[in-house]
Amino acid sequence: MSARVMIIDGDRTARSLLRDALTAAGIEVVAEANDCDEARLLIEGSQPDIALVDVAGIRENASEVARSLREQSAFTMAIIAMAPAERADRVAELVGAGAVGYVIKEDERQLLAAVEAIHKGEGFLSPEVARPVLDEVSRLYEREKIRNDELEELVRQLQALSVTDWLTGLKNHGYYFDRLSDELDRSLRHRRPMSVVIGDIDDFKQINDTRGHAAGDRVLQEVSAAMADAIRSADIVCRIGGEEFGFLLPETDSAGSVLVAERVREAVAALNITGVGSVTVSLGVASVPEHAVDRDELMEAADRALYLAKREGKNRVRVAGQAVALGGSKSQKSNGRMQIVDLLVRVLRLRDPRLAEASTRTAEVAIALGAQANLSTARLEHLRVAALLQEVGKIGVPDSVLYKRGALTEDEWKQIREHPKKGFELVGGLIHPEAGEAVLANHERWDGAGYPRGLKGEEIPLLARVLLVADAYVAMTMDRPFRTAMTPQDALEELRKNAGTQFDPGVVDLMGDLASAMQLAEQQEAEVIDFPEQAAG
């Protein structure tokens, strides 16, 4: 079934041309209106599901027209804002009215694509009008009195549709990875170097927590501007995550990339941001073909280098380690690592099937919890590996100690407490450093009373804090030989009792949200639809 479209445009010739283009594409034009009054008379009889509104072509205030029509219609009707190229900024007038499509009037291809996308329940934002639309969203967003759920949803929709990050003005995650694929292909085809740099604002969460999100937004904006000014004209910088930035450096080897990254680091360190002061960034560099020849592997290498920069004290640049040999989409080294990881998981399963099952379930919950915490895809994979291997150090603990029913002696407790270190020693060199740190810290406590290092609060790596909550939740909701499983509600209550002592309170809150979503999904899956019995015929 095709879309049913109403055209609202004060220019009769333009309406005719637009009607012909839509009809030729198989789209039904059910009504045409010169202005708001005419549209009101036609709307109930024609019942369009999409209204194309020329913001610059009607006499009335376009925003008032759109609101009026949506309120009058007894059915759901989507709004597409359009305007001539020379007045493109006017499409932003319909942001507050909830338009879901924004296009240039003369671009027939975009108009047809917008109608098709919106008919499928999606949205459409033309690159030519992205800037004024996102500027208007930003302006509305900063007005506290209209910061509501509807506007939050609008921000999310428009961010997904645009290649531009509305807050910083930089290109976004989708644009970055599209360009990375293109640049990598060109680099390999012509045997030319290229590099990526991943940068992350140091201690950004602390800025948000102590200074507020408005201060955090200022930091993102000023850091973004400093980064954009520091790079060369051929380079690209994008905001690819919350406080994470990706750089593409064509025709640049690792040595040249370090110079660019250092220039970026120094530019950010020189900032004096109102209400915050100075901030720093850490950056990781990886190059083709020196460190990788595959997109995911290249980003993984840069991510490792970034992690090293953070671990060594922040506010520094680090380069990916040992080079990867050319040939194939994954290096032999990477394949070998994963084979060893798989082998260790199988050994753990043979040693203690129940422990292995718990680790697998913990991995599933941890990934879902990590997604709630907006972790990147790469970090979710590190979290999965850490969850599967968190108990691998117990392979070296004697059965007489591991399965002892009575009280443990002091020496036996020492053996138990050593297993995170043993696990780290076993897998630390085989997996990503962040995953290794999570394995080492999987028995730390928020209050500092854990082991093996007695880390406290945010000294505990984030992945470990997520893993600790996921592991405890799974342990409480699984049957044990001498204890039946708790209900999810009871397990959550226990987590909340220990938030701030054993667990990160913020992660426990996320676990509550996740558990509610999981329970809802289970209820929906369990619903049974009763069909009436057919009458005998």
N, C-alpha and C positions, 0 to 999 in steps of 0.2 A: 504494500500500500504506500503510495507516494505522499509526500508532505502536502498539506493544504496551506497555501500562502496568501496573505493579504499584503498588498503593496500600499504604503502611505507615503506619497511624494507629491509636492505641489507642482511639479513639472510634468505636464501630460506627455510630452515626447519621451522623456526619460522613463516614465511608467510603461509606455508602449514598448520601448526597447527592452526593458527589463522583463516585461511579461513574455515577449517573444523568446528571450534567452531561456527563461525558466521552463516555458512550455516545450521548447525544443529538447530540453534535457529530461522531459517526462515528469516535470513537477507541476502540480495543479495550482493555478492561480485562481482563487475562489472569489476575490474581491479586490477592487482598487479604490483608493480614497485620496481626495485632494487635500484634506485636512482632518482635524480631529472630529469635528461635527459629523462629517460624512462617514468617517470610520465607525463612529458610535451607531449610526443608523444601519450599517451593513454587518456589524460584527455578529449579532445574534443569528441572523439568517444564514450567514456564510460559514460560521464556526471554523475559522482558521486555527491551525495549531502553531503557526509561525507568522509573526508580523515583521515585515521589512520596513523600517522607519528611516527615511532620509532626514537626518537631524538638521541639516542646513536647508532643506527644501520645503519645510512647512512653516507657516506663520507663527504658530503657537510655540510655547516652551516645550521642547521635545520630551523632556523628563516628565512634565505634567501629563502630556499626551499618553506616554507609555504607561504611567501609573493608572491613569483614568481607564484606559482600555483593559488593563489586566484586572482592575477591580470590577469593571462592568461585566466581563465575560464570565459565564457560568462554567467554564471549562479551562483547562490548563493551556496557556498560550505563551510561547517563548518569543522574546524580542531580539531581533538582530539590528544593531545600529550601523548605519552606513552614512558616508559623507563623501563629497568630491575630494580628490587628492589635495587640492589647494586649501581645503578646510578640514583636513583629516583629524585635527585635534578636537573637533567638536563631537566626535563619537563618544568622547569621555563623559559627555553630559548625561548619558544613559547608564553610567555605572551605578549610581545611586538608585536607579529604577529597576535594577536587577537584570539588565540585558545579558544575554549569554553568548552573543556573537558580535564581533566588531570588524568591519571590513571597509575597503575603499570601493566607492560606488562604481567606478569605471572598470574595475578588475572583475570581469565576468567569471573567470576561473575560480577566484576566491569566493565570490558570491554563491556559486553553485556548491562549492566545497563546504561553505558555512551552512547552507540549508541542509545538505546531506548529513553533516556531522550533528547538527542540532536535532534533526529528525530521529537520529539514532540515540538521542539522549546525552550527547556529548556537548562540547562547546567549541568555539572557534575564535581565535585572536590573530588577526593579520599582523605580520611583523612591522608593516608600515605605520600601524596605529598603536603598537604596543606601548611606546613611551608615554603618550598622553593618558592612555587608559590606566597604566600602572601608577603614574603620578597622581591621578585622581583617587585611585584606591589608597595610595599612601596618605594622601591628605585626609580622606575620610577616616582611615584607620587611626590617625593621630587624634581625632576628636573623640574623647572618652565617652561622650553622651551617646554616640551611635556605634560604639564598639560592642557588637552583639554577635550572637551565633550566626545570623544570616550573613553579616559582613565577613566574619571569620571564614565561612564557607566560600564566599566570593573570592577572598584572597587566595585560598587554596586552589580554587578552580582556575583563576587567572594565572597563577604561578605555574600551574601545570601546562597551560596552553602557550605561554610565552617562552621565548628563548632568553628573555631578560629577567634578571632577579630584580623584583620591584623595590627592594630596600636599598641595594647598593648600586644599581645601574649596571652591574657587570652581567655578562652572559651567564647562563645557569648550567646545572648539572647535565641536562640533556644535550645542550649545545656542545659542551666540553667533550663528551664522549663521542658524539658524531664527528667532531673535528679531529679528535684523537685517532679515530679509525681511518679517516682520510689521510692524515699526515703520516701515520704509520705505514699505510699502504704505499704512499709515495716514497717514503724513506727506503723501504725494502726494495721497491721496484727499481729505483735509481741508485741504490747502494750509497745513500747519503745519510749522515748522522742526524739524529733528532733526540730531544730530551724532554722529559716531563719533570716537573717539580710539584710536590705537594706541600703546602704550607698550612700551619694551624696556629691560631692565636693562643698563646700560652695563658693558662689559668682563666679562660673566658667564663667558665661557669661561676667562678668566684666573683667575677665582675657583676654578672647578672644577679647573683644571690645577695651581694653586699650593696651594690649601687643601684640595682633595679634594671628592668628590661629597657627602659628608655636610654639609660647610659650604655647598655649593651648594644643597642641599635646605633648609637653615635659611634661607638668603637668600630663596629662593622663598616659603617659608611666611611669613616676617615681612614681606616686601614685599607679599605678597598681603593680609595682614591690615591693613597700613597703608593700602593702596589702598582696600579695602572700607570702612574707617572714614572715609576722606576724601571719598567721594562722597555725593551726596544720596540720599534714600530711593527716589526714582523712577529713579535711574540703575542701570546694571548693569555689573559688571566680570567678565570671564571670562579664564581662562588659555587662550589660543588657540594657543600654541606652546611651545617649550622655555622661553625667558625672555621671551616676548612676551605682552602682555595687550591685550584689546580692551574698550573701553568703549562703551556705548550711552547716549546722553543725549537722551531724548525732550523735545520742546517747548523745544529749546535751540538758539540760533543760534551762529555761530562765536565771537562776543564772549563769550557766556556760557560756552561750552565751554572757552575759554582760561582763564577763572577757575577752573573745575573742575580742568582739567589742571594748572594751577599749584599748586592746593591738594594734588593728588596728588604732584606733584614734590617739594614742600616736606616733605610727610609722610614720604616715602621718604628724603629727604636727612637727616632728623632721626634716623633709626634708628642704633642702635649695636649691631650684631649680634655675638654672642659668637663669637670666633675669626676674625672677618672685619673688624669695624669698620664704617665708613660705606660706603654704596653710593648710586648715583644712577640715575635713569632719564631717558631721552629720550622725548618724546611728540610725536606728529603729530596734528593736528586737521583734519577735513573735515566740511562741513555740507551739508544739503539745504535749499533748492535752490541754495544759493550756489556750491557746487563740483561737484555731480553730482546726477543723478536716477536713477542705475542702481546696483545693489548693488556690482557689480565695480568700476565706475568710482569709486564713493565710497571703497571700500577702497584702490584704487590712489592716489587723491588723498591719503588719510591716510598711506599708505605713503611717498609722495613727501615729505610734510611731515616724517615721522619721519626719513627719510634726510637731509633738510636739517639737522634738529636734531643728528644724529650728526656730520655733516660740519662743522658750525660749532663743534664742541667738546664736545658731549654735555651732559647735565644741563640741558636747556632744552626749551621748548615752541615748536613752530612750526606755522603754519597753512598749509593748501593754498593754492596760488597762484591764478592767474586763474580767474574763475568760468566755469562751463560753462552754455551756453544751454539752456533747457528744450526738451524735445521729443526723442523717440527714446531708444533704450536706450544708444546710444553717441553721444558728441558729435561734431560736425563736426570739431572740432580733433583728436580722437583718430583718427577715420577718415583725416583728411588726413595725420597723422603716419605711420600704418601704410602708406598708399599710397606715401609717399616712401621709407620703409624698403624696401618691396617693389621699388620702382624701382631703388634702389641695389643691391639683391641681383641684379637682372637685369643691371644695367650691369656688375657684377663678373663675372657669368657670361659675358657677351659678351667682356669683356677677357681673362679667363683661366678657361676652363671647368674646368680641373683644380683651380684654387684655389677656385672656387665649390663644386665637388664635395667638396673637403676640408672646407670650412666647414660644409657641410650634414651631413657625417658627424660632424664635431666637435660640432655642435649636438646630435645624437642621443646621443653618448657623454656629453657634458657634462650633459645633462638627467638621464640615468641616474645619473651620478656625483653630481649635486646631490641627487637623491632619496636616495642612500646617505647623504649628509651631512645629511638631514632638513631641507632647505630648503623653505620654504613654496611653495605653488603660484605665488604672485605672483613670488617670487624665481627660480623655475625658468623662468618666462616671460622675465624680464629676462636670465637666463643664455642662453636660446635666441637672443634678439635679439642679444646681444653676440657670440655664437659666429658667427652669420651675417654680422655686420658687422665682425668683428675685423680683417680684412685690407682693408677698404674704402679705407684710406689709400693703398694701393698703386696705386689708380687714377691717382694723380698722379705716380707714379714712372715715368720714361721706360723704354720697352722695352729700350733699349740697356743700361740698368743692371739692370733687373729680371731679364732673361734672359741676362746676360753669363756666359760659361762660364769665363773666366779670372779671375784675382785682381782684386778691386775696388780702385780707388784710394781714398785717404782721403776725397776729395770725394764719391765714389760711395757709400762707406759712410755718410757723413753723410746722404745722401738716403734710404738705406734706414732708418737709425735715426730719421728724422723721420716715417716713415709712421704710427706710432701717434698722434702729435700731430695729423697731418693728418686721420686718420680721426676723431679726437675732435672736431676743429673742424667736420668735415663733418656728423656725426650727433649730437653732444652735446646740441644743443637740440631734437632730434626724438624722442629716446628717454628712458626713465627714467634719472635721474642715476646709479643704481647700474650700469645696463647701460653707460652712457657711461664710467664709471670703469673698468669691466672692459676696454672697448675700448682705453682709454688705457694700461692697465697690462699689456697682453697680451705684453709682452716684458721684464717685470721678472724678477728672479731672487731666490730665497729668501736668497742670501748678499749681496744688495745690489749685485751686479755687472751688473745688467740696465739697460735703458733704457726710457723717456726720463728718468725721475726718480731712478733709483737707489734705489728703495724696497727695504726689507729686512724679511724675516720677516713678521710680522702687520701691518706697515705696508701690505703689498700687500692690496688688497681681497679678501675671501673669494671672490667670484665670479671674479675674475681668477685666483686660485690654483687654483680648480677648472678653469677654462678652459685654463690653461697645461698642466696634466697631460693633460686630454682631447685638446688639440691635438697635444701631443707623441706621445701614444699613436696617434692616427689617422695622423699623419705617418709614423711608423715602420712602421705596418702597411699602408700603401698603396704600390703600385708607383710608382716614380719613373722618369723617362727614363733615368737612369744608375745605378739601384739597384733591385733587387727588394725586395719587401716583407719585413719581418721577420715571424717567427711571433709570435703574441700572447705566448708565454712569453719570447721574447728581448726583446720590447719592454718587458715588465714588468721584466725583469732590468735593462735599461738605465735605466728610471725609478728603480728602487731604488738603483742605483749613484749616481744624481744627486740622491737625496732628501737634503735638508739643505744642498745647495749651489744647485742650480737650482730644485728643487721643494719644496713644503711636504710634509714627511714624512707628516703625517696624511692628506693627500689622496692621496698615493701608496699608503698602506695601503688606503684605501677603493677605489682603482682595482684593487688586487689582489683584493679581495673581489668587485668588480663583474666583473672579467675571469673569475674562477672561475665565477660565476653565468652569464655569457654563454656560456662554453665548455660548461657543463652543458646549457644550453638548446639549443645547437647540436647536441650529441651526441644529445639526446632527439629533436630534429627529424629527425636523420639515421638514426634507427633504422628498420630495415625489418622488417616482420612477415612471416614466411614461412608461407603457408597450405598445408596438405597438399593434394596433388592429389586431386580427386574420383575415386572408382573408376568405371570405365566401367560403365554400366548398360544 
